[in-house]
Amino acid sequence: MKKVIVLNGSPRRNFNTAKLLKEAQKGAESAGAETEFFNLYEYNFKGCMSCFACQRKGSTTEGICALRDDLKPILEKCLNADAIIIGTPVYFSYPTGIFRSFVERLMFPNHTYMVDKENGGLKRRLGDKIIPTGVIFTMNCPEELANQINYNIILDENVKSLNHIMGYAEGLYSYDTTQFADFSKYNCDLFNPEHKHQVQQTQFPIDLQRAFDLGKKLTEMN
Ligand SMILES: Cc1cc2nc3c(=O)[nH]c(=O)nc-3n(C[C@H](O)[C@H](O)[C@H](O)COP(=O)(O)O)c2cc1C
């Protein structure tokens, strides 16, 4: 049976990012996958510690970070999965720190500093193996503004490096999300609650469907 790992890089377990990830999970299951969902904030781990155990000559790490902490078994599952789907809210224009710590630990042991003389660029440690990877970003920003302030470029960089290391990566962007369940409880006049409600009712269901389709598509790729 195919295995798909879903990873939530938001501290909130059931808000925008998690909701989209759960739809992507359903999409993967609809394509016959067995899935596991991890809330990354529940685990105790750091980013890459630059120990280079994975880059040494004769390294036996086999694409799994040598650090022994809560993340190791999750990284092992990711490397053995048929697809992985990671989500993150945008915090001050970037993915969350937890998301970055996770992808550093996933990517560096599968990164090489060896030149691919035949094809150019760097050799892939995974060779011909592809672990299709979905990256779901959620943000307050409406799409037009996000593009004006270069969120597309910043966020795409995360997708591009995963695309190289994992063999395939695709981003899904959910804009203009609803941050607060009840806007009246917060000091906030930047957002119009009616507009947010409308986006929640009209656009977010479309994003949920896109997330479902992404989970299904990635699962079917392997
Ligand atoms: C610390 C923090 C920083 C944020 N920075 C941004 C930002 O720079 N741009 C943006 O569009 N939204 C920003 N947001 C809003 C979240 O990205 C947005 O509400 C997201 O959908 C939340 O995801 P969640 O519901 O899964 O927690 C920020 C939220 C927090 C808590």
The ligand as an SDF file (V2000), in Angstrom:
LIG
                    3D

 31 33  0  0  0  0  0  0  0  0999 V2000
    3.5260   35.5530   13.9770 C   0  0  0  0  0  0  0  0  0  0  0  0
    2.6640   35.7120   12.7500 C   0  0  0  0  0  0  0  0  0  0  0  0
    3.1560   36.3780   11.6410 C   0  0  0  0  0  0  0  0  0  0  0  0
    2.3890   36.4940   10.4820 C   0  0  0  0  0  0  0  0  0  0  0  0
    2.9220   37.1240    9.3840 N   0  0  0  0  0  0  0  0  0  0  0  0
    2.2080   37.1900    8.2430 C   0  0  0  0  0  0  0  0  0  0  0  0
    2.7730   37.7900    7.0780 C   0  0  0  0  0  0  0  0  0  0  0  0
    3.8960   38.2680    7.0620 O   0  0  0  0  0  0  0  0  0  0  0  0
    2.0070   37.8110    5.9530 N   0  0  0  0  0  0  0  0  0  0  0  0
    0.7490   37.2710    5.9060 C   0  0  0  0  0  0  0  0  0  0  0  0
    0.1260   37.3080    4.8440 O   0  0  0  0  0  0  0  0  0  0  0  0
    0.1870   36.6870    7.0000 N   0  0  0  0  0  0  0  0  0  0  0  0
    0.9060   36.6370    8.1520 C   0  0  0  0  0  0  0  0  0  0  0  0
    0.3650   36.0160    9.2640 N   0  0  0  0  0  0  0  0  0  0  0  0
   -0.9790   35.4090    9.1520 C   0  0  0  0  0  0  0  0  0  0  0  0
   -0.9500   33.9140    8.8880 C   0  0  0  0  0  0  0  0  0  0  0  0
   -0.0090   33.5780    7.9100 O   0  0  0  0  0  0  0  0  0  0  0  0
   -2.3040   33.4260    8.3880 C   0  0  0  0  0  0  0  0  0  0  0  0
   -3.3410   33.8280    9.2450 O   0  0  0  0  0  0  0  0  0  0  0  0
   -2.2890   31.9130    8.2530 C   0  0  0  0  0  0  0  0  0  0  0  0
   -3.3300   31.4620    7.4340 O   0  0  0  0  0  0  0  0  0  0  0  0
   -2.3730   31.2320    9.6140 C   0  0  0  0  0  0  0  0  0  0  0  0
   -2.3310   29.8440    9.4710 O   0  0  0  0  0  0  0  0  0  0  0  0
   -3.0370   28.8750   10.5520 P   0  0  0  0  0  0  0  0  0  0  0  0
   -4.4830   29.2670   10.5380 O   0  0  0  0  0  0  0  0  0  0  0  0
   -2.7910   27.5270   10.0730 O   0  0  0  0  0  0  0  0  0  0  0  0
   -2.3690   29.1760   11.8500 O   0  0  0  0  0  0  0  0  0  0  0  0
    1.0920   35.9390   10.4430 C   0  0  0  0  0  0  0  0  0  0  0  0
    0.5780   35.2870   11.5920 C   0  0  0  0  0  0  0  0  0  0  0  0
    1.3550   35.1830   12.7360 C   0  0  0  0  0  0  0  0  0  0  0  0
    0.7920   34.4880   13.9600 C   0  0  0  0  0  0  0  0  0  0  0  0
  1  2  1  0
  2  3  1  0
  2 30  2  0
  3  4  2  0
  4  5  1  0
  4 28  1  0
  5  6  2  0
  6  7  1  0
  6 13  1  0
  7  8  2  0
  7  9  1  0
  9 10  1  0
 10 11  2  0
 10 12  1  0
 12 13  2  0
 13 14  1  0
 14 15  1  0
 14 28  1  0
 15 16  1  0
 16 17  1  0
 16 18  1  0
 18 19  1  0
 18 20  1  0
 20 21  1  0
 20 22  1  0
 22 23  1  0
 23 24  1  0
 24 25  2  0
 24 26  1  0
 24 27  1  0
 28 29  2  0
 29 30  1  0
 30 31  1  0
M  END
$$$$
